[in-house]
Amino acid sequence: DSSPESSDAIGNDVAIRSPKKKTLFEESSSPEKESVLDQQYSSSLNLDYYLDRRHVNLQTSVQAVIIAGKIGKPVKPVERLQDKSKGSRFEIDEHELKKETLQDQMVDDMHDDSSPIIAPNAKLIRSMRRCEWKLPPILVDWSSVDVVLTNHELVLLSAYDIEDKDVNEDDENGQNLRKREIMWNALNATKGGKGLRLRDVLLGRKIVGHLELSEVDLVRVLRLLPVSTDAFEDTGLSINVGTPMDPQASESKVEYWKSPISGMEESPWLSRRRRWEQVEEDQLKIHTAQGTNYLRFFSDLEEWDAVGNTSQHIDDLDHINKNDAILWCQTIARLCGTEKLKQKLPHFGDKDEKEELRDFIEIQDRESGLRNRLTATRRMTFRVPTSTNALDILGKSMHSES
């Protein structure tokens, strides 16, 4: 399922009450609607938690991650309920809570720059998405990342797949691998982790980029129109879809949290780079004082592949397809507000959502620079490793210039 999430821009939980049972949270209407978390009061006034039947067959450790996201605190299983439709009963894990609180306090007191996260207990308000990211002039070529978003920050993670072995070489007893597998199952069960705690999602992952939303002053969608067949022929290259990609090339899955499936994402005829050039490519553009970040979502490309309508050139904004690039742009803009954003948004918050979305989109024709870029590519090929830290790249470039 590559379609964007709920049409609501932020996707916050909505508190509800039912005459039959006390319900703590229920997600707003969405195709990725998360589980309902029920709450019961014991005689000692301690809270007991359990999930609804959609997740009761998951491992208790996976259920605990989902519940922790709902209440913002770690939990532990107490007992397996006799009513199998309700799975296990959980309570707050006081020991783990104290440990997390102490860790957060130490980071704050020491002003530890190695941990840029400002709100580790915040919930993901969008599902994790795999993207390609660049940050000129530090990162001039696209690098694969997994991106997550909360109400406070956007975090970019080094992209790897759960099947990869090299990321576990430093894990002598396999404990980190088991934790990552638990987290992957939670991400898979929630279709990307919307509603999970950021600190749980980051477990065992390498942070390669971080943006505080309070520092964002511009967010747009840069729309690049498809490259026509004539433009490719002018460069002497073929746009024939029957030409396979380099067999030595390696491409990651569309989403980290998706189960492996057979299809184009495992054996594409064309590399993603070539496929991007044949479709209407939307890049999420986020500017802060540190620079301009560009993100293009694999899910958006997958949607184009599924539709198969790559030959249609859309040079106006009469049709707005709310893909992930546009959805994330609108979400970030609403979190920042017009008082922080240095851009004209005359239809911000209008009832006619299409008018609001049009204000975010800027169209660019990429054919004019195609010949120069392809000519330069023939002379020099520079590829950024998928898991490279942007700061390492900057350091190497500065060293080479000195």
HUJOBEL-V192577 format. One record per pair of residues at least 4 apart in sequence whose C-alpha atoms are under 8 Angstrom apart, sorted by the first residue. I is the first residue (numbers start at 1). GAP is how many residues later the second one is. Records with the same first field share a line. If there is no record, write none. Layout:
# HUJOBEL-V192577
I: GAP / GAP
This chain:
# HUJOBEL-V192577
2: 297 / 298 / 300 / 301
3: 296 / 300 / 320 / 321
4: 318 / 319 / 320 / 323
5: 25 / 26 / 27 / 121 / 122 / 319
6: 5 / 23 / 24 / 25 / 26
7: 23 / 320
9: 318 / 319 / 321 / 322 / 325
10: 115 / 116 / 321 / 324 / 325
11: 16 / 17 / 114 / 115
12: 15 / 16 / 113
13: 12 / 13 / 14 / 15
14: 11 / 12 / 13 / 14
15: 8 / 9 / 10 / 11
16: 7 / 8 / 9 / 10
17: 4 / 5 / 6 / 7
18: 4 / 5
21: 17
22: 16 / 17 / 18
23: 13 / 14 / 15 / 16
24: 12 / 13 / 14 / 15
25: 11 / 12 / 13 / 45
26: 8 / 9 / 10 / 11
27: 6 / 7 / 8 / 9
28: 5
29: 4
32: 158 / 159
34: 156 / 161
35: 16 / 17 / 19 / 20
36: 15 / 16
37: 12 / 13 / 14 / 15 / 30 / 33
38: 11 / 12 / 13 / 14
39: 8 / 9 / 10 / 11
40: 7 / 8 / 9
41: 4 / 5 / 6 / 7
42: 4 / 5 / 6
47: 44 / 45
48: 41 / 42 / 43
49: 18 / 40 / 41 / 42
50: 17 / 36 / 37 / 38 / 39 / 40
51: 4 / 5 / 12 / 16 / 35 / 36 / 37
52: 4 / 33 / 34 / 35
53: 4 / 32 / 33 / 34
55: 8 / 134
56: 7 / 28 / 29 / 30 / 31 / 32
57: 30
58: 4 / 5
59: 4
60: 4 / 17 / 28
61: 4 / 121
62: 4 / 120 / 121 / 123 / 124
63: 4 / 123
64: 4 / 10 / 11 / 12 / 13 / 26
65: 4 / 9 / 10 / 118 / 121 / 131 / 135
66: 4 / 120 / 129 / 130
67: 4 / 8
68: 4 / 5 / 6 / 7 / 128 / 129
69: 4 / 52 / 54 / 126 / 127 / 128
70: 53 / 125 / 126
72: 49 / 50 / 51 / 125
73: 19 / 20 / 24 / 48
74: 18 / 19 / 20 / 22 / 23
75: 15 / 16 / 17 / 18
76: 14 / 15 / 16 / 17
77: 11 / 12 / 13 / 14
78: 10 / 11 / 12 / 13
79: 9 / 10 / 11
80: 4 / 7 / 8 / 9
81: 5 / 6 / 7 / 8
83: 4
92: 5
93: 4
94: 4
95: 4
96: 4
97: 4
98: 4
99: 4
100: 4
101: 4
102: 4
103: 4
104: 4
105: 4
106: 4
107: 4 / 5 / 8
108: 4
112: 4
116: 94
117: 36 / 93
118: 34 / 35
119: 33 / 34 / 79
120: 77 / 78 / 79
121: 76 / 77 / 78
122: 28 / 29 / 30 / 75 / 76
123: 27 / 28 / 71 / 72 / 73 / 74 / 75
124: 24 / 25 / 26 / 27 / 69 / 70 / 71 / 72 / 73 / 74
125: 24 / 25 / 26 / 69 / 70
126: 22 / 23 / 24 / 66 / 67 / 68 / 69
127: 21 / 22 / 64 / 65 / 66 / 67
128: 18 / 19 / 20 / 21 / 64 / 65 / 66
129: 17 / 18 / 19 / 63 / 126 / 127 / 168 / 169 / 170
130: 14 / 15 / 16 / 17 / 29 / 124 / 125 / 126 / 167 / 168 / 169
131: 13 / 14 / 15 / 16 / 164 / 165 / 166 / 167
132: 10 / 11 / 12 / 13 / 163 / 164 / 165 / 166
133: 9 / 10 / 11 / 12 / 160 / 161 / 162 / 163
134: 5 / 6 / 7 / 8 / 9 / 159 / 160 / 161
135: 4 / 5 / 156 / 157 / 158 / 159
136: 4 / 155 / 156 / 157
138: 252 / 255 / 256
139: 251 / 254
141: 241 / 242 / 243
142: 242
143: 241 / 242 / 243 / 244
144: 14 / 15 / 242 / 243
145: 11 / 12 / 13 / 14 / 241 / 242
146: 10 / 11 / 12 / 13 / 110
147: 7 / 8 / 9 / 10
148: 6 / 7 / 8
149: 4 / 5 / 6
150: 4 / 48
151: 62 / 184
152: 60 / 61 / 62
153: 57 / 58 / 59 / 60
154: 56 / 57 / 58 / 59
155: 52 / 54 / 55 / 56
156: 51 / 52 / 53 / 54
157: 48 / 49 / 50 / 51 / 52
158: 47 / 48 / 49 / 50 / 228 / 229 / 230
159: 93 / 97 / 227 / 228
160: 4 / 7 / 92 / 96 / 227
161: 91 / 92 / 95
162: 18 / 19 / 22 / 94
165: 4
168: 6 / 8 / 9
171: 4 / 5 / 6
174: 4
175: 4
176: 4 / 28
177: 4
178: 4
179: 4 / 24 / 25
180: 4 / 23 / 24
181: 4
182: 4
183: 4 / 17 / 18 / 20
184: 4 / 73
185: 4 / 72
186: 4 / 7
187: 4 / 5 / 6 / 70
188: 4 / 5 / 69 / 70 / 71
189: 4
190: 4
191: 66 / 67
192: 65
193: 8
196: 4 / 5
197: 4
198: 4
199: 4
202: 4
208: 179 / 180 / 181 / 182
209: 181
211: 4 / 5
212: 4
213: 119 / 122 / 123
214: 122 / 126
215: 73 / 74
216: 70 / 71 / 72 / 73 / 120 / 124 / 125
217: 69 / 70 / 71 / 123 / 124 / 125 / 126
218: 67 / 68 / 69 / 70 / 123 / 124 / 125
219: 65 / 66 / 67 / 68 / 110 / 113 / 114 / 122 / 141
220: 64 / 65 / 66 / 109 / 140 / 141 / 142
221: 61 / 62 / 63 / 64 / 104 / 105 / 108 / 139 / 140 / 141
222: 60 / 61 / 62 / 63 / 139 / 140 / 141 / 142
223: 57 / 58 / 59 / 60 / 138 / 139 / 140 / 141
224: 56 / 57 / 58 / 139 / 140 / 141 / 142
225: 54 / 55 / 56 / 88 / 89 / 90 / 138 / 139 / 140 / 141
226: 50 / 51 / 52 / 53 / 54 / 55 / 84 / 85 / 87 / 140
227: 4 / 5 / 50 / 51 / 52 / 139 / 140
228: 4 / 50 / 83 / 139
229: 4 / 10
230: 4
231: 4 / 136 / 139
232: 4 / 5 / 6 / 7
233: 4 / 5 / 6
234: 137
235: 136 / 139
239: 4
241: 28 / 29
242: 27
243: 26 / 27
244: 24 / 25 / 26
245: 4 / 23 / 24 / 25 / 26
246: 25
251: 14 / 15
252: 13
253: 7 / 12 / 13
254: 4 / 11 / 44 / 45 / 48
255: 43 / 44
261: 5
262: 4
263: 4 / 5
264: 4 / 5
270: 4 / 5
271: 4
272: 4
273: 4
274: 4
275: 4 / 26
276: 4 / 5 / 25
277: 4
278: 32 / 33
279: 22 / 25 / 31 / 32
280: 30 / 33 / 34
281: 15 / 20
282: 14 / 18 / 43 / 44
283: 11 / 12 / 13 / 14 / 42
284: 9 / 10 / 11 / 12 / 41 / 42 / 44 / 45
285: 7 / 8 / 9 / 10
286: 6 / 7 / 8
287: 4 / 5 / 6
288: 4
295: 30
296: 4 / 29
297: 4 / 27 / 28
298: 4
299: 4 / 25
300: 4 / 23 / 24 / 25
301: 4
302: 4
303: 4
304: 4 / 5 / 6
305: 4 / 5
315: 48
317: 41
320: 34 / 37 / 38
322: 4 / 5
323: 4
324: 4
325: 4
326: 4 / 31 / 34
327: 4
328: 4
329: 4 / 31
330: 4 / 27 / 30
331: 4
332: 4
333: 4 / 5 / 8
334: 4
336: 4 / 5
337: 4
338: 4 / 5 / 7 / 10
344: 15
345: 11 / 14 / 15
346: 10 / 13
347: 8 / 9 / 12
348: 8
349: 4 / 7
350: 5 / 6
352: 4
353: 4
354: 4
355: 4
356: 4
357: 4
366: 4
367: 4
369: 4
370: 4
371: 4
372: 4
373: 4
374: 4
375: 4
376: 4
377: 4
384: 4
388: 4 / 5
389: 4
390: 4
391: 4
392: 4
393: 4
394: 4
395: 4
396: 4
397: 4
398: 4
